[in-house]
Amino acid sequence: MLASRKGVPVLLVASLTWACQSPTSTTPTTDFIVATANPSPTTATGPTGRFYTFVSTNNQPSEQREYDWKTSFGIAVTLNSPDKNVSVTFPVKITSATIKVQQASGGIITPPTGSDIEHYEFEFTTSTNTFASAGSTVNMNLNVWYDLPNLKREALVTVSLVFTDNNGSTFSKSVEVSVAP
């Protein structure tokens, strides 16, 4: 009888989990945030003349290292009219812009092994962060300095943007920019 009591909680949890699932929506939504990078793919040059602090993992003193590569590109972001299923109240602001640089080979991300990591930093410029109405476009320019464990130039830069509308609702969009070998 003890064995059957152990199965009751599992069956109960499984039943509750199944009951909490919501049906998949059959109403399609269109991505109303359109972001394009130019150029894509982009190129990188070096030496860069910009440095970062490398902190060793084996109790050695930190050292200044030059970023091997610098790339520059633009991103144009347009907010189109959303579907009737999406509620957006203008104005909409870009509230966050972050990047991630990953080493790649043949367009495939190749994560570093061991304790190696990618080092990067960026500068971001734009004339505004606000979309006044549907159809508005914001143009951004990015300079990215990076150093990869494989010492190669090819990389994938992912730019992640967060938007907040006038009612506090948030939306996000990511743009991937390939850096040619």
Secondary structure, DSSP 8 states (H G I E B T S, - for coil): -HHHHHHHHHHHHHHHHHHH------S-----EEEEEESSSB-EES--S-EEEE--SSS---EEEE-SEEEEEEEEEEE----TTS---S-EEEEEEEEEEEEEETTEE----TT---EEEEEEEES-SEE-STTEEEEEEEEEEEE-TT--S-EEEEEEEEEE-TTS-EEEEEEEEEE--
